[in-house]
Amino acid sequence: MQSPLIFSACPGRQSWVSARNQDQAICSLYGQQFKTPTFIPVPENLSPYEGLKLQRFFLGSHSPIIFTSIRPHPLHIINHYKFPQKTRFVFHTYGNFFGELKKWLQLEKTLMGKDVTFLCASEGQKKLISLFFKQDQNVQVLPPSMSEEDWGFDEKKRTSFRAQNSISPDDTLIVYSGRISLQKNIDLIISKINKIACDTSPKKIFLFFAGDFDDLSAPYINIELPEGHSYARWIDSLSKVTSPNLKIKFLGNLNQQERHHLYCAGDFLISLSLHHAEALGVSPLEALASGLPCLLTYWGGYSSFKIENSKLCNLISTKVNNQGCFINETELNQTLDHLCHSPIDNKSRTQEAAAILNHFSKNNSLKRIDDIIKTLTNKFEGFSPLAKIAVEKLYQGYGPRPYPNLYVDIFKEYSGRQASEP
């Protein structure tokens, strides 16, 4: 097998912590898979000088050419050069593939007829992305891997974290980890847990948030946010908390070890995301790998966490229609009540974490990579008409659009519903 050429983002250039972690993990896997891979960090803006330095690699016989992330977008490199017809490409599309769709279309002519594989983080993301290809054979799934050395349930970490934060064994600690933004439904989380806290007096409930504020809007459904909106909305949500038994704490961004302590200390994690770029969900995966039960929406990549031999993942059904994206609140109320009153024991958490780590193990990922690389024979036949309509009609910015139902038809795939369903 020829030596692959692997493009990854420059260290520190990825703005999102989850994107940096995934990129590093992918590079580590390829480093184990191949004896002599060539890694090239790619800056956001490719200067003429940097372009000349890269040119010499394309004159060799590297195959396949692998891009571990979509930021910087492969467009900036691929359209600079002329590749032989036999060139094989692999693109890791973890992240906002839909948001980069316009750039992908600009690569159509260059990729046509070549062996091309787009790797998704989950089956949910594959369903969405496959809508934009003429044939779905070009899209395959490679879930991220988790290290047993870094994760798993640790009772000592649980005890020490709870003691440091004055959380007794009988109190409930609920965790949120990730970006605090519009499509993550933070205000709904706070209001629902406030109601639970009002109904469970005198039991104390702690709600800890790890992450940072993000004013990312919902551009494809006409929602544009001003700077500082997410923080203002956070303050407004806190002002509506009425239960004296609910204690909310913002922890900010945490490193991996700090997140692991938090997950081990928690009683369950909640994420009610309806985000248009929810390809997998790194925070829920980390939590599950720490033996922490999760309450998640059936949305995008979250659906992939419902695996055999594990009872940690609780999924709440969702739907998309002309009025917006919605969560089944009856299911949400019932599951919240159950998780608050039926904590999992430490022995079960250890066993559940082991099952998750086995499912998302490095060995499984390496086997999957080997299978994918050996069968790179999927000729690219172009993007679908839907991809071109989506770019034309949904990339016009904010304001009225001639196809108001297009977002609905596309993102019903993320809610697990077909476009014909109500």
Number of C-alpha atoms within 10 A of each C-alpha: 9 11 16 21 21 21 21 23 23 16 12 10 15 18 9 11 18 16 19 18 13 19 23 15 18 18 18 12 17 21 15 12 15 14 10 13 18 16 16 15 13 23 19 14 10 14 10 9 8 12 15 12 10 16 13 9 13 16 10 10 13 19 20 21 19 21 27 25 22 21 22 22 19 20 15 17 15 13 14 11 13 9 15 11 12 11 17 23 20 21 19 21 24 26 23 16 20 18 16 15 18 16 16 18 19 12 17 14 12 16 23 15 16 20 21 24 26 21 22 27 23 24 21 24 31 23 20 19 24 19 17 22 18 16 16 17 15 21 20 20 19 20 21 22 21 21 14 17 6 12 23 28 27 18 15 11 17 20 16 15 18 19 13 8 9 10 18 12 12 10 17 23 25 23 23 26 25 23 23 23 22 22 19 17 16 22 19 13 17 19 16 17 22 23 15 19 24 19 13 15 13 11 13 19 26 21 21 19 21 21 18 17 17 16 18 18 18 15 17 21 22 15 12 16 14 9 11 11 18 22 16 11 16 16 12 12 16 15 9 12 19 13 18 13 19 23 15 17 12 12 13 15 17 16 10 14 11 13 19 23 22 28 34 29 28 26 24 26 24 20 21 23 22 24 19 20 19 23 26 25 23 20 20 25 23 23 29 30 32 30 33 30 27 25 22 22 25 26 30 29 25 30 25 19 24 14 13 9 12 18 14 24 23 21 20 21 20 20 22 24 16 12 9 10 17 14 20 13 14 10 13 21 15 11 16 18 16 11 19 19 11 10 14 15 9 16 11 14 23 18 15 24 25 23 21 26 22 17 21 20 18 20 13 16 20 17 11 15 17 14 11 17 16 10 11 17 15 17 17 21 18 19 20 15 12 15 21 15 14 20 17 11 16 21 15 13 13 14 11 10 16 8 12 15 14 19 19 19 17 20 23 23 22 29 24 18 16 13 16 7 10 9
